[in-house]
Amino acid sequence: MKKNFFYNLGKKKLFPICRSLTGRGNAKTLKIIKKNIGNLKILKFSSGSKVFDWQVPNEWNVKDACLIDKYNKKIIDFKRNNLHLVGYSMPLKKKLSKNQILKHLHSLPNQPNAIPYVTSYYKKYWGFCVTEKQKKIIKKKYKKNDKFKVKINTVFNKRGKMLVGEYLLKGKSSQEILISTYMCHPSLANDNLSGILVSLNLISHFKKIKNLKKTIRFVFLPETIGSIAYLDKNLRILKKNTIGGFNLTCLGNDSQHSFIRSKYGSSPSDLALTEAYKKLKIKAKKYSFLERGSDERQYNSPGIDLNISSIFRTKYGKYPEYHTSLDNFKLVTLKGITGGFNVAKEAIKIILNNTYPKSNILCEPHMGKRGLYPTLSTKSEKTMTKYFMDFLQYSDGKSSLSKISELIKANLNVTKKIYRKLLKHNLITD
């Protein structure tokens, strides 16, 4: 297991990178990932291209950004902390007064030592993010007419690309488990470098297993627009093969475990997670799909319906360091990452080892010609006949054998016997 290796990789190499929806930081991140796991496929989506109801944004890159006071001193510097610049800030080189500057400074009065994480993806804007202490110093130290130099050297490329990383662990079955995590945040450890690190550990673990029963599909993408673009390109195969999966985020803090269920709360993903927490003796907090906010939105959206759950330690937005510079490696621990990994690993194993039968025939099949109807009409035989028909009713490719047993109120051993007979007569596929 490489938990410690990937944890250190994240801390030393991945954390300092300025990532966004697009740009060199994302390319650098995927390059590091590929170097350490191999066989990572890089998908490119052109800026301006239409993906469902959305449009891929122009590629954005930062060369430099700073605020210089009247003494020619840099008082805000992107190179010191990449959170200092509002994400997707437009380029600007201008002298402005203190009052003008203050309108573009973002801080958190209730967290005076934290730099907030702020973005403006779809509206032209520029701004800096500072601690409340820094903002107060600027207010107190300088006069209202004092001039400041704003230097924001950013580039928007209409012919740029948005990148997505894809890693496939091929299994014996075409059935797939989708594991998704996002990489669009800059130097934020829990949200969501932790999801990347857990994904890397999962790849390292499952690639060692010979004869995987099912395929595991890992994706590294920008949140929202990345998952939308990926779905736009791969929806047919995902709809056909995906039996469950998980969005991984905020998995690194050493605190409570929690998850968001898929739309109806009873998908293979939801059931696998519930079983995993029970097996690991973890009391996890359950959130309704109505409390969604990450890429589980896209994977469960109308017409998509991949029944994906989201796994967390503490849910995004529910811990004080969220979207601030305090979300660092003081918050994210090796113990926290390991705990998140263990839950995801166990849930994936449960889906891998479960059987999800799918009916091969339209309408009710003629059971008699296959010798599956009894020749003698007895009470016990009628019960078994009903089990056969009920089993087929729930053979949708999404319900496991244990779930079907529960639905048809049959012993699991009886359900397995029915499964083998139906499989023999080619009425279902595994």
Secondary structure, 3 states (H helix, E strand, C coil): CCHHHHHHHHHHHHCCCCCCCCCHHHHHHHHHHHHHHCCCEEEEEECCCEECCEECCCEEEEEEEEEECCCCCEEEECCCCHHHECECCCCEEEEEEHHHHHCCEECCCCCCCCCECCECCCCCCCCEECCHHHHHHHHHHCCCCCEEEEEEEEEEECCCEEEEEEEEECCCCCCEEEEEEECCCCCCHHHHHHHHHHHHHHHHHHCCCCCCCCEEEEEEECCCHHHHHHHHHHHHHHHHHEEEEEEECCCCECCCCEEECCCCCCCHHHHHHHHHHHHCCCCCEEECHHHCCCCHHHHCCCCCCCCEEEEECCCCCCCCCCCECCCCCCCECHHHHHHHHHHHHHHHHHHHHCCCCEECCCCCCCCHHHCCCCCCCCHHHHHHHHHHHHHHHCCECCCCHHHHHHHHCCCHHHHHHHHHHHHHCCCEEC
